[in-house]
């Protein structure tokens, strides 16, 4: 009888302890509103199958409101347990303010290479504050039916590229579906896309940071010259054409090539009768090494003020697993895991782009790390200046000089 009474007393406490271990619902902050269905219908249920009893809620904020809103919630102690991390300085600022946990050595982090973590580390690489999740890759989508009708092959070199554009133009087909009205595409879709083959990816990016290269050096000017030449094939109205306008033109077969990135694959994959192809940014000459912009897009960190850290770290460890990497890569087409797991990419276009990593050197947007920290803002300047070059309103040489002048005005290593 005594044993039974002791058990009766112990069991309620055991149940309370078990309940306390999963107290509260884990919430995930993110700017990726469009991913709500993926998290709620696929990712969270998959996690809960191996972690029953842990409730998880995906709470996105509109992208334009995310940064300011998240900062306010973190400062006020009302932010979620898990934080979707933008790459580089935005998340670095949150870590420096004490809002994110240091993740080095945490379960799941062993599945990422040092290169994959660079977007979410301190400048000296000693502290990692977000787990890498996914990247996107830049390239050129093309209409296979149009290419087949004109007996065209996907171009490999700069000379090939402009030969294809000229053939398309002479055949009465709009070569490129692209506009400069919103400006960001001019920098993040075109310059970021084609530039690494001119400045040799990480070599050129790191040389700018070290002050050993200038934006007026030949590789950067040559990239702008490519852009200026490309601008002649955008057609009338390009300066007022929006991102959605360009998508619609390409989807409707009104243009043959769409400068873009892997994030657009899923959208075009839903267009009836569109035979989609993709080719990598052209190299300067046959036999040259190739470089691709493999932009680190998303990480996940742990709110230092979370009251449910045990469960938060269980969830983070799962984000670092092969199961998550497979689900994310294949259910969110065009977003590629940054983990070391071997994932079979099922979408054929996404698979082709992912395989570029095996033959080309990956690099990041050259201004993403360090170079955006001063005024005038490098990011804003690139948006404006690349749009002007594509529109023919500024020469490549003028563009390079303007960029370098603004850069050197605040970045000491460039004042030599």
C-alpha positions in Angstrom: 0.0 0.0 0.0 2.8 2.4 0.8 4.5 1.7 -2.5 1.2 2.4 -4.3 0.7 5.7 -2.4 4.2 6.8 -3.2 3.6 6.1 -6.9 0.3 8.0 -6.7 2.2 11.0 -5.4 5.2 10.7 -7.7 3.2 10.3 -11.0 1.5 13.7 -10.9 4.9 15.3 -10.4 6.3 13.3 -13.3 3.5 14.4 -15.5 4.0 18.0 -14.5 7.7 17.7 -15.2 7.0 16.3 -18.6 4.5 19.1 -19.4 7.0 21.7 -18.2 9.6 20.3 -20.5 7.4 21.4 -23.4 5.9 24.5 -21.9 4.6 26.9 -24.4 4.5 26.9 -28.2 7.7 27.4 -30.2 7.2 30.3 -32.6 9.3 31.0 -35.7 9.8 34.5 -37.0 10.3 35.0 -40.7 9.9 37.4 -43.6 9.0 34.6 -46.0 5.2 35.0 -46.0 4.9 32.8 -49.1 6.4 29.8 -47.3 3.6 29.7 -44.7 1.9 26.7 -46.3 5.2 24.8 -46.6 5.9 25.2 -42.9 2.4 24.5 -41.7 1.6 21.5 -44.0 5.0 19.9 -44.5 7.9 21.0 -42.3 6.3 21.4 -38.9 4.3 18.1 -39.2 7.5 16.3 -40.2 9.3 17.6 -37.1 6.4 16.7 -34.9 6.4 13.1 -36.1 9.7 12.6 -34.4 9.1 15.1 -31.6 5.5 14.6 -30.5 4.2 17.1 -27.9 6.3 20.0 -29.2 4.0 22.6 -30.7 5.4 24.9 -33.3 3.9 28.0 -35.0 5.2 29.8 -38.1 4.6 33.5 -37.7 5.8 35.5 -40.8 5.9 39.2 -41.2 5.8 41.0 -44.6 9.3 41.3 -46.0 9.2 45.1 -46.0 8.2 45.2 -42.4 10.3 42.3 -41.0 13.6 44.0 -40.1 12.1 46.9 -38.2 9.3 44.8 -36.6 11.6 42.1 -35.5 14.1 44.6 -34.0 11.2 46.1 -32.0 9.9 42.7 -30.8 13.4 41.6 -29.7 14.0 44.9 -27.9 10.6 44.5 -26.2 11.0 40.8 -25.3 8.1 39.7 -27.4 9.9 38.1 -30.4 9.6 34.4 -31.3 11.9 31.6 -30.1 13.4 31.0 -33.5 14.5 33.8 -35.8 14.8 33.6 -39.6 18.1 35.3 -40.3 18.9 37.4 -43.3 22.6 37.0 -44.4 25.5 39.1 -43.1 25.1 42.5 -41.5 21.4 42.5 -40.6 21.7 39.4 -38.5 25.2 40.3 -37.3 23.8 43.5 -35.8 21.2 41.5 -33.9 23.9 39.2 -32.5 26.1 42.2 -31.4 23.1 43.6 -29.6 22.7 40.3 -27.6 19.5 39.1 -29.2 20.8 35.8 -30.8 22.5 32.9 -29.1 26.0 31.7 -30.2 25.5 28.4 -32.0 29.0 27.0 -32.3 29.0 23.3 -31.2 25.2 23.0 -31.0 23.7 19.8 -32.4 23.2 20.1 -36.2 25.9 22.7 -36.8 28.4 19.9 -37.6 26.5 19.4 -40.9 27.7 22.7 -42.4 31.0 23.7 -43.9 32.9 26.8 -42.8 32.0 28.3 -46.2 28.3 27.8 -45.7 28.4 29.6 -42.3 30.2 32.7 -43.4 27.0 34.7 -43.9 26.1 34.2 -40.2 29.4 34.6 -38.5 31.3 37.5 -36.9 33.9 39.1 -39.2 36.7 37.1 -37.5 34.8 33.8 -37.9 34.9 32.9 -34.2 31.1 33.1 -33.5 28.3 31.6 -35.5 24.9 33.0 -34.6 22.5 31.4 -37.2 22.3 27.9 -38.7 22.6 28.1 -42.5 19.4 26.9 -44.3 19.4 27.7 -48.0 20.8 29.6 -50.9 19.6 30.6 -54.4 21.7 30.4 -57.6 21.7 32.9 -60.4 21.5 32.1 -64.1 19.4 32.6 -67.3 16.1 30.8 -68.0 15.2 30.4 -71.6 12.3 29.2 -73.8 13.2 25.9 -75.3 10.6 26.1 -78.0 12.0 29.4 -79.4 15.6 28.1 -79.2 14.6 24.9 -81.1 12.7 26.8 -83.7 15.7 29.0 -84.5 18.2 26.2 -84.0 19.9 27.9 -81.1 22.1 26.3 -78.4 22.4 27.7 -74.9 25.5 30.0 -74.9 28.6 29.2 -73.0 30.8 32.3 -73.7 30.2 36.0 -73.9 30.6 35.9 -77.7 28.1 33.1 -77.9 25.6 35.0 -75.7 25.6 38.1 -77.9 25.4 36.0 -81.0 22.2 34.4 -79.7 20.7 37.7 -78.8 21.5 39.1 -82.2 19.9 36.0 -83.9 16.8 36.4 -81.8 16.5 40.1 -82.6 16.9 39.6 -86.3 14.2 36.9 -86.2 11.8 39.4 -84.7 11.9 37.7 -81.3 12.5 39.9 -78.2 15.8 38.5 -76.9 15.4 39.4 -73.2 12.5 39.7 -70.8 13.9 42.3 -68.4 13.0 45.7 -67.0 14.8 48.3 -64.9 11.9 50.1 -63.3 12.4 48.6 -59.9 16.2 48.9 -60.1 17.0 46.0 -57.7 17.0 43.5 -60.5 19.6 45.4 -62.4 22.0 44.8 -59.6 20.9 41.6 -57.9 19.7 39.7 -61.1 22.1 41.0 -63.8 25.3 42.4 -62.3 25.5 39.8 -59.5 24.7 37.1 -62.1 27.3 37.9 -64.8 29.9 39.7 -62.8 31.7 36.8 -61.0 33.0 35.5 -64.3 34.8 38.9 -64.8 36.2 39.5 -61.3 36.8 35.8 -60.6 34.3 35.3 -57.8 35.7 35.3 -54.3 39.1 36.5 -55.6 37.7 39.8 -56.7 35.3 40.2 -53.8 38.0 39.7 -51.2 40.4 41.9 -53.1 37.9 44.8 -52.7 37.6 44.2 -49.0 41.3 44.1 -48.6 41.8 47.3 -50.6 43.9 45.4 -53.2 41.3 46.1 -56.0 39.2 49.0 -57.0 35.8 49.2 -58.7 37.6 51.1 -61.5 39.8 48.1 -62.3 39.3 46.2 -65.6 37.3 43.2 -64.3 34.6 45.4 -62.7 34.5 47.8 -65.7 34.3 44.9 -68.1 31.3 43.5 -66.2 29.6 46.9 -66.7 30.5 46.9 -70.4 28.8 43.5 -70.7 25.8 45.0 -69.0 25.8 48.1 -71.3 25.9 45.9 -74.4 23.2 43.7 -73.0 21.0 46.7 -72.5 20.7 47.2 -76.2 18.6 44.0 -76.4 16.0 44.9 -73.7 13.6 46.5 -76.2 11.3 49.5 -75.9 9.8 50.3 -72.5 12.4 48.5 -70.5 12.9 51.5 -68.2 9.3 51.3 -67.1 9.0 47.5 -67.1 8.6 45.9 -63.6 9.7 42.5 -62.3 6.2 41.1 -62.8 6.0 42.6 -66.3 9.1 40.8 -67.2 7.8 37.5 -65.8 4.6 37.9 -67.8 6.5 38.6 -71.0 8.6 35.5 -70.6 5.8 33.3 -69.5 3.7 34.4 -72.5 6.5 33.5 -75.0 7.0 37.2 -75.8 10.7 37.0 -75.1 13.2 34.2 -75.3 15.6 34.6 -72.3 14.9 35.7 -68.7 17.8 36.8 -66.5 16.9 35.4 -63.2 17.7 32.9 -60.5 16.5 29.6 -59.1 13.8 31.3 -57.0 11.7 31.8 -60.2 11.7 28.1 -61.2 8.6 27.2 -59.3 6.6 30.1 -60.6 7.4 29.4 -64.2 6.9 25.7 -63.7 3.2 26.3 -63.3 2.9 28.0 -66.7 1.1 25.7 -69.2 3.1 24.8 -72.3 6.2 26.7 -71.3 9.3 24.5 -72.0 11.8 25.9 -69.6 15.6 25.6 -70.0 18.5 27.2 -68.1 22.1 28.1 -68.8 24.8 29.4 -66.5 26.2 33.0 -66.8 28.6 33.0 -69.8 32.4 32.9 -69.3 34.6 35.4 -71.0 36.3 33.0 -73.3 36.2 29.3 -74.0 38.2 27.3 -71.5 37.9 30.0 -68.7 37.1 28.9 -65.2 33.4 29.5 -64.4 31.9 31.2 -61.3 28.3 31.3 -60.1 26.6 33.5 -57.6 25.3 31.1 -55.0 23.6 33.6 -52.7 23.1 32.7 -49.1 19.5 33.5 -48.5 18.3 32.2 -45.2 19.5 31.1 -41.8 17.8 30.3 -38.5 18.9 31.6 -35.0 17.7 31.2 -31.5 16.3 34.1 -29.6 18.6 34.6 -26.5 15.5 35.6 -24.5 13.4 32.5 -25.5 11.7 30.9 -22.5 11.6 27.6 -24.4 15.2 27.0 -25.4 15.3 23.2 -24.9 12.6 22.7 -27.5 14.1 25.5 -29.7 17.4 23.6 -29.8 15.6 20.3 -30.6 14.0 22.1 -33.5 17.3 23.7 -34.6 19.0 20.3 -34.6 16.2 18.9 -36.8 16.7 21.9 -39.2 20.3 20.7 -39.5 19.2 17.1 -40.5 19.0 15.4 -43.8 15.3 15.1 -43.5 14.8 18.8 -43.3 17.4 19.5 -46.1 15.6 17.1 -48.4 12.1 18.5 -47.7 13.2 22.1 -48.0 15.1 21.6 -51.2 12.5 19.6 -53.0 9.3 21.3 -51.6 10.6 24.8 -52.1 12.0 24.4 -55.6 15.0 26.7 -56.4 16.1 27.0 -52.8 19.1 24.8 -52.1 20.3 23.4 -48.8 23.6 24.7 -47.5 24.2 21.5 -45.5 26.7 18.8 -46.4 24.0 16.2 -46.9 23.7 14.5 -50.3 20.3 15.5 -51.6 18.7 14.3 -54.8 17.1 17.4 -56.4 14.0 16.3 -58.2 13.1 19.3 -60.3 15.1 19.1 -63.6 15.9 22.8 -63.9 16.8 23.1 -60.2 18.9 20.0 -60.5 20.8 21.4 -63.4 21.5 24.6 -61.5 22.6 22.8 -58.4 25.0 20.7 -60.5 26.8 24.0 -61.5 28.3 23.8 -58.0 30.3 20.8 -59.2 31.9 22.5 -62.1 32.0 26.2 -61.2 33.3 28.1 -58.1 30.6 29.5 -55.9 30.7 33.1 -54.7 28.4 35.5 -52.9 27.1 39.0 -53.9 30.3 40.9 -53.7 28.9 43.8 -51.6 27.0 41.5 -49.2 29.8 41.3 -46.6 31.4 44.5 -45.1 31.0 46.6 -48.2 27.4 47.8 -47.3 28.4 49.3 -44.0 29.0 52.9 -45.1 27.3 55.9 -46.7 26.6 56.2 -49.5 25.1 52.7 -49.4 26.9 50.4 -51.8 23.6 48.4 -52.2 21.6 51.5 -53.2 24.3 52.8 -55.4 24.5 49.5 -57.3 20.7 49.5 -57.8 20.7 52.9 -59.3 23.9 52.8 -61.3 23.3 49.4 -62.9 19.9 50.4 -64.0 21.4 53.5 -65.6 24.0 51.5 -67.4 21.4 49.0 -68.8 19.2 52.0 -69.9 22.2 53.6 -71.7 22.1 56.7 -69.4 25.6 56.2 -68.0 28.7 54.7 -69.5 30.5 51.8 -67.8 33.5 54.0 -67.1 31.3 56.7 -65.5 29.5 54.0 -63.5 32.7 52.5 -62.2 34.2 55.9 -61.3 31.0 56.9 -59.4 30.9 53.6 -57.5 34.6 53.8 -56.5 34.3 57.5 -55.4 31.4 56.7 -53.1 33.1 53.5 -51.8 36.5 55.3 -51.1 34.7 58.1 -49.3 34.0 55.9 -46.3 36.0 52.7 -46.6 39.6 53.3 -45.4 41.3 50.4 -47.2 40.2 52.0 -50.5 41.9 55.4 -49.8 45.4 54.2 -50.7 
